[in-house]
Amino acid sequence: MDAGVYWLIGLVGLFVGVAGVRGAREWLLDRRQPEIVCTARLESVERRTDQGSGWEPAERFVAVFVDDAGVRREFEIAENDASKWVPGGYGVLCTRGRLLRRFTPDV
């Protein structure tokens, strides 16, 4: 094989490794944050479409919350949660760093 192919394979491996280390670092940082529990209002549930990496665009669901202090936060959620939660309702929001642990709507 040509030396250029080995360089290309090495560069791709380097980029994949760096991305993996960065993702693991962010995940660990979020896991070390204290768990915060507060009352929040579910402002909206949005369906967002990103280009994605394949032929089809990637769809994701984002919940927008406003907590007691007026801080607006967005979290990516599963599609089944998006269909269950009613925008405008209040509930208990539990977060850790940038992670949504759970949202329990008031009934």
N, C-alpha and C positions, 0 to 999 in steps of 0.2 A: 504494500500500500504506500501511497504517497505520504510524505511527512505532513502535508497540509491537512489531510484527513485526521491524523492524530491530534493536530493542534485544534481542529474544529471540535472533535470529540472531547478534548480536554476543556475547552472553553464552555461548551454546553454543560459538562459535568460541574464545572466551577459555578456557573450561574444557578444550576439546580441546587447545589449544596448551599450557596449563600442564601437563596430563597428559603430553603428548609430551616436553616439556622435562625434566620430572621423571624419566621413564623413561630418557631419553638420559643424563641426569646420573648416575643409578644405574649404568647399564651402563658408562659411562666410568670411574667410580670402581672398579668391580669389575675392569675391564681393567687398571687401574694397580696393582693389588695384586700382591705377589709370588706366584709359584706355590709351593704347599706340597705336598710329597709325603711321605706317611707310611703306616705300616701301620695298617689299621683293620679292625674286625669289622663286617660287615653285620648289624645287630641285627634289622631287619625291613623288609619291603616292604609298604606299605599302599596300599589303594585308597581314595581320599577323594572324596566327592561334595560339590560346592559347588552353590549355587543357580544360578549361571551367569547369563547375560543373556537367554537365550531361553526357549522353552517347556520344553526338556529340561534336566535338571540336568547340570552339567559334571563329568566324572570326570577325576581326575588320579592319578598314581602318585607316591608319596613313598618314598624310601629313607632309612632311619635308620642312621647309622654311629656307632660309638664308636671314637675313635682311641687311640693308645698312651697318651696323657696322661689318658684317661678322659673327654674332651670329646665330648658327644653332638651330632651335627649332622644336619640334615635337608635333603635336596635333592629337587627335583622331577625325575623321570626319565621316559623314554619307556616305553610299554607293552611293547615288545619286550625292553627291559632288565629290566623287572620280571619277565618270564617266564623269563629266563635266569639271573638271580642267585639264589643259595640263601641264605636267612637263616641266620645262625650261622657263615657262612664268613668267612675272613680274606682280605685282598688288599691291593693297593697303591692308595691313594686319592690322587688328584691334584686339588687345588682351587685356585681363585683368587678371593679375596674370598668372595662368596656363591654363586659358580658352581662346579658340579661339572664338572671337565674330563674325568676318566675314572676308572673303577674297574676294576682288573684283578684278578679273583679268583684266588687260589691254586688250582691244580688238584690 
